Structure formats: structure tokens, C-alpha cells
Amino acid sequence: MTAPAPPPVVRVLVVEDHPVVAEGLATLLAEDPRLRVVRRAAIAAPAVAAAAEEPLDVALVDFRLPDGTGAEAATGIREHRPEAAVLFLSADDSEPAMIAAVEAGASGYLIKTAAGSEIVDAVRRAAEGEMLIPAPRLAALLARRRELAQAEDERSRRLGSLTPREYEILRLMTEGLDNREIAARLHVAYPTVRSHVRSVLQKLDARSRLEAVVKAGLDTGKG
């Protein structure tokens, strides 16, 4: 009888900016004869370029990269290799990171505290087309994404209702200036500023200056 053909080798692209971690992952994966690291990249741009040049089955991607996020890298990789699975391995276990990963087409999301055997197993399963994010968790992430999108739409709508002067005053509130300091900065009367602040609070549905600043979500530009 003819011996069955061995399973195809899984070609892996490792995207990790910490050299020690990248080397450890390459060594770990090389211990499994069914896996082969075809390329390593420390930042997103070379990772996308590698995907354009090298056939691959799985991209093992860190979420935090020096030139962007792993989600951005994954999007670029999948543009060249739509058939490839993307598996995230990151120290960032935050909800926004996981949502971004899901949006980028992730097959799975592992935390860097995962055991080596778990990582190897996940790479093999991802290559076989398995979705490693449990359905309830995926549903929760997608629902949360919708909530965040709705909240952002509402924030944009409220900010859009501000007049240019009100928006200017809101920016100064974000810097921590009180009404008198704002009046001095803009060379307007104190009662005028107070009136504008009241209008800003009303339009943002905020009960305090602090709540208005938080709801506005503006960058303070400090630090």
C-alpha cells in the first residue's frame, strides 16, 4: 500500500518587534515539524511586504507595533493573502484591541502568558480554518463594537451642535481653564463665557464641566 502523504507544512509569518520574543517564537514553532517560519518582521510595513512576496498560511501578529497596530498589519497582510489566517499574540488584552483584531479578520487572539503548547496548537488550528475566538465571546465583542459606534456617532452629533465659539471654549475647558481664565484668554466678558459654558453643558447633556470634557473626548494636547 502507498503510505499516506504527510500533511502539508504550515507556513508562518511572525510579526513581533521584541527580538527576544520573536526569536523564542521562531524556536518554539520550529520544534514542530508541521510548522515552518517563512519570514519574520519587527514592524507592520515589512510584514505586509513579506505577505506580498511569500506564500503563507498563518500570520502570528503582536497587536502593539512601533509603526502601527497589529490590526493594521493584519489588514495589509490579508489584502495580499486573503486565504491566510491571522492569529494575534499580544500582552494587550483590552477590549478595544480585541475588537480591532476581530474587525481585521482575526482567527484568534492569544495573550502572551499563553503556554508554548497552546500557541503551537492555535497556529495549527488557525491554519485549518478554525475560528479560535469562542462564539459567545465573538458575539459580545461585535455587540460592544456596535455600542461604541453608536456612542461615537452621538458624540459627533453633540459636538457638531456647538457653535465655533462654544467649541473654542470647550477646548479651553479641556485645558483646565476656569471661566475667568477663558474670558481673559479670549478677551471677552466673564458673563459671556459663563453663558457659553452653560450652553455647552446643555448641548453635551453634561451636569458639570468635567463631565462635558469627558463626553467631548478631546485631546488635551498636553504631555
N, C-alpha and C positions, 0 to 999 in steps of 0.2 A: 504493500500500500504506500501511496505517496504521503509523506509527512505533511501535516497542515502547515501552511505558510505562517511564519511568525507575524504577530501583529505589527502594523506599521509604527515606526518610531514617531513620537510626538515632538514636533519642532517648537521650541520655546524661545520667546524673546523676553529677556529680563530687563525691566526698566527700573533702576534703583540708583539714587545718587550717592549713597553712602558706600564707599569702596569695600569696606569690611563685610557689610551686609550683602552686597552684590556678589562678592567672592564666595561667601557662605552659601548663598542660594545656588550659585552655579555648581559648587561642590556637592551640595545636597541633591540636586536634580541629576547630576552626572552619576550618582550611585545607583540610579535606576536605569537599567539598560533600555527601557522603553522610552526614555526621555532624552532629548538632546538640546542643549542650549545653543542655538544657532547664532545669536547675537546678544550683546549687552549694550545698554545705553544708560547714561547717567542723567540725561535731561530729555525733555519731550521732543525737541526738534530732531535730534539724531534717531530717536525711537521711531518717529513717523517715517524718516528717510529709510531706516532699516526695513520697515514693513513694505516700502515700495520696492526694495531691492531683493528681499529674502522671503521665500515662501515660509509660512509659519502656521502653526495650529493653535497656539496659546500665547497670549501676551500676559506676563506676570508683572503687574504695574504698581508702583508705590503711588499713593494719592498726592503727596506733597513733593513737588519737584522744583528745582531752582528757577526754571523758566515757565512755570505754569502749574496746572493741576494734572493729576493722572487722568481725570475725566477728559480734559482737552487732548491729552496724548492719545487716549483710547479712541476718541472720535476720529483723529487723524489716522490712526492705525487701521481702523475699520473702514475708512474710505478706500484704502489700498487693499485690505484683506478682509472683506465683509464676512468671509467664512470663518475667520479666526475667532476664538473665544477670548474674552478679556477677563482676567482674574485679578482683583485688587488685593494687595498685601500691604497694609498700612498701619501705622501707630494711631492714626486718626480714626476714632470710632464714632465721630459725631454724626448726628442725623443729616445735616446738610451735605457732608461728604458722601454719605451712603446714597442720598437722593441723587446727587450729581453722578455718582457711579452708575446707578440704575438708568438714568437718562442717557448715559454714554453707551449703554448696551452691555453692562457687566453681567457675566455669568455667575460671579460670586464675589464676596467681599470678606477677606480674612484679616484678622488683627495680628500684628507681628509677634504677639505672645503665643501664637499657634505652634503646636509641635511640628517638627520636621515631617513626620509621617503624615500629618494632616495636610500639610502643604503639597506634598507629593501626590497624595490621594486626590486632592482637589484639582490639581493640574491634569491628572489623567481623566478624571470625571468631566472636567470642563471640555477637554478635547473630544470627548464622546458626545458632546452636545447637551450635557446635563445642566439644568439650572440649579445652582447651589444655594441660592437665596430662597429660604422656605416660603411657600405661597402666602401664609398669613403675614410674614414679615414684609414681603414684597407688596402685598395689598396695603399694609399700613403705611409704607413709605410713599406709595403712589397717592394715597389719600392725603397724607401730610403735604405732599408736593402741591396738590390742588388747593389745600388750605393756605399754603404760603403764597401761591399765585394770586389767590383771591385777596389776601391781605395786602399784597404789593399793589394790586390794582386799586384797592380802596385808598391806600396811602398816596398813590399817584393822583387819584381823583381829588383828594382833600388838599394836597399841595398845589394842584392846578387851580384850585378855587381862590388861592391867595393872590392879592394884588402884588405888583412888583415891590411896593414899599413894605407890605406885610412880610413878604418873603425875605427882604433885606433885614428887617427887624428880627425875624425868626433866626436868620444866620447869626446875628449878633447875640441873640439869646443862647444859641448853641455854644458860643464862645464864653458864656458865663457872665455877660454884662447885665447889670440891672437896668431899670428904666432910665434912671438919671444918666448913667454912663452911655446908654444908647442915644439919649437925647443930645448929649454933648458930642458924641461921635458923628451924628447926622446933622447937627446944628438945627435942631427943631425943638419945639416946646415940650416940656415934660408931659403935660396933659395929652398932647398929640400922640406921644409914644404910648402912654397908658391906654389910650383908646384903641390904638393899633394892636397892642398886646391882647386886649380883651377880644378883639375880632379874630385874632389868630387862634386863641384858645377855643373860641366858639366853632370856628371852621374845622379845627382838628379834633373837635369833641374831646378836649382835654380839660381837666379840672385844675391843673397847675402848670406853671412854666416848665417844670421838669418833665411832666407827662407829655407836654407838647413837643419838647425836644426829643424825647424818646420815640414818640409816634412819628415824628418827621424823619428820623433815621438819617440825619445829615451828618456828613463827615466834619468833625471839628477842625480838621487841618492842623491839629497840634501833634507834637511828638514825631 
